[in-house]
Amino acid sequence: MFYGYRMMIDPTYVLVILAGIIALAASAYCNSTMSRYSRQRISTGVTGQEAAERVLHGAGIYDVGIRQMGGRGISFYRYDKTVNLSAELFHQSSITAVATAAHECGHAMQHATGYGVNRLINLINPVMQISSNLAIPIFIIGLIFSWEPLQSLGILLFTVVVIFQLLTLPSEFNASRRAMAMLQNTGILQTEEEVRGARKVLIAAGLTYVAALAGALLQLLRLIILSGGRDRD
């Protein structure tokens, strides 16, 4: 026999709502900023693909490929040594295109120099993938059956997710700092207005990672509160 957790009135849903609001606000700001600066052509006429080449070569990196892919506004760096840009970012000569391309090249520079934070991220990533899938189901089972070890395990697994999100922040911010330095050093950005615009694009993108961390922290806090509340019942 087990006792279900009384969820009819659960004040911790406030934390879920707050996390959702933070995520939506960050996403809306990021999309708005990128959309605005995707309409501002840079004076040099350099495209995202050309910017990636210049940044990589300026950093002494010649073994990273630059690929065009489908979708809109999508970009990422893969450890098979490829910078991947959606068609619009690949071909546009906008502030958003070159800033985004340079940011992904920032990750390539991290890879080339053995950036320590990324090593940690790669080390815990397999554990994080398992933890993100199992943490909540394990916690809920422990909550339903009033079994504290399972609740604690769920909280521990979700803590791994929080740590992963926390490590992601310095990696993303470092890639953006490298990107801004190279965009100016290689002459891709010529005016102060372009520099300010690129910085705003990168900050807006970085805020989505801040929001992800905030959401993970709020979820972790919710699990802890739920576990403590069930113990008192």
C-alpha positions as CSV (number, residue, x, y, z in Angstrom):
1,M,0.0,0.0,0.0
2,F,1.3,3.5,-0.7
3,Y,0.1,7.1,-0.2
4,G,0.0,9.4,-3.1
5,Y,1.4,12.9,-2.7
6,R,-1.3,15.5,-2.4
7,M,-0.9,17.5,-5.6
8,M,-4.3,19.2,-5.8
9,I,-2.8,22.4,-4.3
10,D,0.8,22.5,-5.1
11,P,2.4,25.9,-4.5
12,T,5.6,24.8,-6.2
13,Y,3.9,25.2,-9.5
14,V,4.8,28.8,-9.1
15,L,8.4,27.9,-9.7
16,V,7.5,26.0,-12.9
17,I,5.6,29.1,-14.1
18,L,8.5,31.4,-13.2
19,A,10.9,29.2,-15.1
20,G,8.6,29.2,-18.1
21,I,8.4,33.0,-18.0
22,I,12.1,33.4,-17.8
23,A,12.7,31.0,-20.7
24,L,10.1,32.8,-22.9
25,A,11.4,36.2,-22.1
26,A,15.0,35.2,-22.9
27,S,13.9,33.5,-26.1
28,A,11.8,36.5,-27.2
29,Y,14.6,38.9,-26.6
30,C,17.1,36.7,-28.4
31,N,14.8,36.3,-31.4
32,S,14.0,40.0,-31.5
33,T,17.7,41.0,-31.3
34,M,18.8,38.6,-34.0
35,S,16.0,39.5,-36.3
36,R,16.8,43.2,-35.9
37,Y,20.5,42.8,-36.7
38,S,19.9,40.2,-39.5
39,R,18.5,43.2,-41.4
40,Q,21.6,45.3,-40.9
41,R,24.2,44.6,-43.6
42,I,27.9,45.1,-42.6
43,S,30.0,47.5,-44.5
44,T,32.6,44.9,-45.6
45,G,29.9,42.7,-47.2
46,V,31.4,39.6,-45.6
47,T,29.0,36.7,-45.3
48,G,28.6,34.3,-42.4
49,Q,30.6,31.7,-44.3
50,E,33.3,34.1,-45.2
51,A,33.5,35.4,-41.6
52,A,33.9,31.9,-40.3
53,E,36.8,31.3,-42.7
54,R,38.5,34.6,-41.7
55,V,38.1,34.0,-38.0
56,L,39.4,30.4,-38.2
57,H,42.3,31.3,-40.4
58,G,43.1,34.3,-38.2
59,A,43.3,32.0,-35.2
60,G,45.6,29.7,-37.2
61,I,42.9,27.0,-37.6
62,Y,42.8,25.4,-41.1
63,D,41.3,21.9,-40.4
64,V,37.8,23.0,-39.5
65,G,35.1,22.7,-42.2
66,I,32.2,25.2,-42.7
67,R,28.9,23.6,-43.7
68,Q,25.5,24.9,-44.8
69,M,22.5,23.2,-43.3
70,G,18.7,23.5,-43.3
71,G,16.6,25.4,-40.9
72,R,16.5,29.1,-39.9
73,G,18.9,30.8,-37.6
74,I,20.5,27.5,-36.5
75,S,24.2,27.2,-35.8
76,F,26.5,24.9,-33.9
77,Y,30.1,23.6,-33.7
78,R,30.6,19.9,-33.8
79,Y,33.7,18.0,-32.5
80,D,34.1,16.4,-35.9
81,K,35.6,19.9,-36.6
82,T,32.8,21.5,-38.5
83,V,31.1,24.9,-38.1
84,N,27.5,24.4,-39.2
85,L,25.4,27.4,-40.3
86,S,21.8,27.5,-41.6
87,A,21.5,28.8,-45.2
88,E,20.6,32.4,-44.1
89,L,23.5,32.7,-41.8
90,F,25.8,31.1,-44.3
91,H,25.0,33.5,-47.1
92,Q,23.9,36.7,-45.3
93,S,26.4,39.6,-44.8
94,S,24.5,40.8,-41.7
95,I,25.6,41.6,-38.2
96,T,23.7,38.6,-36.9
97,A,25.3,36.2,-39.5
98,V,28.9,37.2,-38.9
99,A,28.5,37.4,-35.1
100,T,26.8,33.9,-34.9
101,A,29.4,32.4,-37.3
102,A,32.3,33.9,-35.3
103,H,30.7,32.5,-32.0
104,E,30.8,29.0,-33.4
105,C,34.4,29.5,-34.5
106,G,35.0,30.5,-30.9
107,H,34.1,27.0,-29.9
108,A,36.5,25.7,-32.5
109,M,39.2,27.8,-31.0
110,Q,38.3,26.3,-27.6
111,H,38.6,22.9,-29.1
112,A,42.0,23.7,-30.7
113,T,43.4,25.0,-27.4
114,G,42.0,22.4,-25.1
115,Y,39.8,24.8,-23.2
116,G,39.4,23.2,-19.7
117,V,35.7,24.0,-19.2
118,N,34.8,22.2,-22.4
119,R,36.8,19.2,-21.2
120,L,34.6,19.0,-18.1
121,I,31.5,19.4,-20.2
122,N,32.4,16.6,-22.5
123,L,33.3,14.5,-19.4
124,I,30.0,14.8,-17.7
125,N,27.8,15.0,-20.9
126,P,27.1,11.2,-21.0
127,V,26.1,11.3,-17.3
128,M,24.0,14.4,-17.9
129,Q,22.1,12.7,-20.8
130,I,21.1,9.8,-18.6
131,S,20.4,12.1,-15.6
132,S,18.1,14.4,-17.6
133,N,16.0,11.4,-18.7
134,L,15.8,9.6,-15.4
135,A,15.8,12.3,-12.7
136,I,12.2,13.3,-12.8
137,P,10.6,9.8,-13.3
138,I,12.8,8.4,-10.4
139,F,11.9,11.3,-8.2
140,I,8.1,10.9,-8.9
141,I,8.2,7.2,-8.2
142,G,10.0,7.9,-4.9
143,L,7.5,10.6,-4.1
144,I,4.5,8.3,-4.8
145,F,5.8,5.4,-2.8
146,S,7.2,7.7,0.0
147,W,10.6,6.2,-0.6
148,E,13.3,8.7,0.4
149,P,16.3,7.0,-1.3
150,L,14.6,7.3,-4.7
151,Q,13.7,10.9,-4.0
152,S,17.3,11.6,-3.1
153,L,18.5,9.8,-6.1
154,G,16.2,11.9,-8.4
155,I,17.5,15.1,-6.8
156,L,21.1,14.0,-7.2
157,L,20.6,13.1,-10.8
158,F,19.0,16.4,-11.5
159,T,21.8,18.2,-9.7
160,V,24.1,16.8,-12.5
161,V,21.8,18.6,-15.0
162,V,22.2,21.9,-13.1
163,I,26.0,21.5,-13.0
164,F,26.0,20.9,-16.8
165,Q,24.0,24.0,-17.3
166,L,26.3,26.0,-15.0
167,L,29.4,24.8,-16.9
168,T,27.8,25.8,-20.2
169,L,27.8,29.5,-19.3
170,P,31.5,30.1,-19.1
171,S,32.0,28.1,-22.3
172,E,29.4,30.2,-24.2
173,F,30.6,33.5,-22.8
174,N,34.2,32.6,-23.6
175,A,33.3,31.7,-27.2
176,S,31.6,35.0,-27.6
177,R,34.6,36.9,-26.2
178,R,36.9,35.1,-28.6
179,A,34.4,35.9,-31.4
180,M,34.3,39.6,-30.7
181,A,38.1,39.9,-30.6
182,M,38.5,38.1,-33.9
183,L,35.7,40.0,-35.6
184,Q,37.6,43.2,-34.9
185,N,41.1,41.9,-35.4
186,T,40.3,40.5,-38.8
187,G,38.6,43.7,-39.9
188,I,35.2,42.0,-40.5
189,L,33.5,44.7,-38.4
190,Q,34.5,48.2,-39.4
191,T,32.4,50.6,-37.4
192,E,31.6,51.1,-33.7
193,E,27.9,50.6,-34.6
194,E,28.6,47.2,-36.1
195,V,30.7,46.2,-33.0
196,R,27.9,47.2,-30.7
197,G,25.3,45.3,-32.7
198,A,27.4,42.1,-32.8
199,R,27.9,42.4,-29.0
200,K,24.2,42.7,-28.5
201,V,23.5,39.7,-30.6
202,L,26.0,37.6,-28.6
203,I,24.7,38.9,-25.3
204,A,21.1,38.1,-26.4
205,A,22.1,34.5,-27.3
206,G,24.0,34.1,-24.1
207,L,20.9,35.1,-22.1
208,T,19.1,31.9,-23.3
209,Y,21.8,29.9,-21.5
210,V,21.3,32.0,-18.4
211,A,17.6,31.3,-18.6
212,A,18.2,27.6,-19.0
213,L,20.3,27.6,-15.9
214,A,17.7,29.6,-14.0
215,G,15.0,27.1,-15.0
216,A,17.1,24.1,-14.0
217,L,17.8,25.7,-10.6
218,L,14.1,26.4,-10.0
219,Q,13.2,22.9,-11.0
220,L,15.9,21.6,-8.5
221,L,14.5,23.8,-5.8
222,R,11.0,22.5,-6.6
223,L,12.2,18.9,-6.2
224,I,13.8,19.7,-2.9
225,I,10.7,21.4,-1.6
226,L,8.4,18.6,-2.7
227,S,10.6,16.0,-1.1
228,G,10.7,18.0,2.2
229,G,6.9,18.5,2.1
230,R,6.3,14.8,1.6
231,D,8.5,14.0,4.6
232,R,6.4,16.2,6.8
233,D,3.1,14.5,5.7
